[in-house]
Amino acid sequence: MFISNYDKAQVLTQALPYIQKYRGKTVVVKYGGNAMLSDGLRDAVISDIVLLSCVGINVVLVHGGGPEITEMMTRVGKESRFVNGLRYTDEESIGIVQMVLAGKTNKDLVRRIQHIGGKAVGLSGLDGAMIKAKRLDDGKNDYGYVGEIVSIDPSVISANIDRGYIPVVSTIAYGTDEYGDDKTPVYNINADIAASKIAVALGAQNLILLTDIRGIMRDVRDEDTLLPVVRVSEVDGLLRDGVISGGMIPKVNCCVDAVRRGISRTVIIDGRIEHSILLEILSDEGIGTMFIK
């Protein structure tokens, strides 16, 4: 599609107020799902993040890596098992999780950012004991080395932002308890939860969760029923009505928790749409579902 220079200038002019609004502010993006599997979508996400960084917006990229972990476990002959939507992580599996998330996935993202001119640094929750966690215990199920976050120390992230880097964070955590014979266990952390708590710890302007659907829809079969704005006070009713259900519940809970803890704007957007991050931050209408007080 041909776009004239005039139209390009109009787009930039319309984006200016949003660039001014976010310049110097921090935006936390949780990246996962199909947007990580497609080369085209991955390139669009990376270019969005680099562009935002170039105009003075501090972006922190918090990533998952479920498909890559599953692939590696299959290679070594281990079957993936999930308990209440969380990957059961035994002693051997946590080594695979750490290797994939903090190693291959994290460094691939850093490499891609730097390939198009960005300046990135790869971090994990182990660095500087940034994410501390204890073993997740709901009194009913055994999740293995899956952790519940105890605290976030954002100083490592902040220091790298101050130096002009885009922090890319993998969500494994430093254990604060004793589990088996390991006195300092490593825990696997849900990336949505980690992104929410990192956003709060940083005092971020915005938290963006990239997902595989448009957002919250009254009818999941009809994208025209998308709810562009949801107030925190409305969430309980939407849960009772079944509008929010299944795997969307924990994502919504992360957004609600972040809003209640001071993040002015949290959004769930469709990572399958190219440049969805730019559409959300630098346009009038945004995209997906925004949660506000």
Secondary structure, DSSP 4 states (H G I P E B T S, - for coil): ----HHHHHHHHHHHHHHHHHHTT-EEEEEE-THHHH-HHHHHHHHHHHHHHHHTT-EEEEEE--HHHHHHHHHHTT----EETTEE-B-HHHHHHHHIIIIIIIHHHHHHHHHHTT--EEEEETTGGG-EEEEE---SS---BSBEEEEEE-THHHHHHHHTT-EEEEE-EEEE-S-BTTBSS-EEE--HHHHHHHHHHHHT-SEEEEEESSSS-BSSTT-GGGB-SEEEGGGHHHHHHTTSS-TTHHHHHHHHHHHHHTT-SEEEEEETTSTTHHHHHHSSSS-SSEEEE-
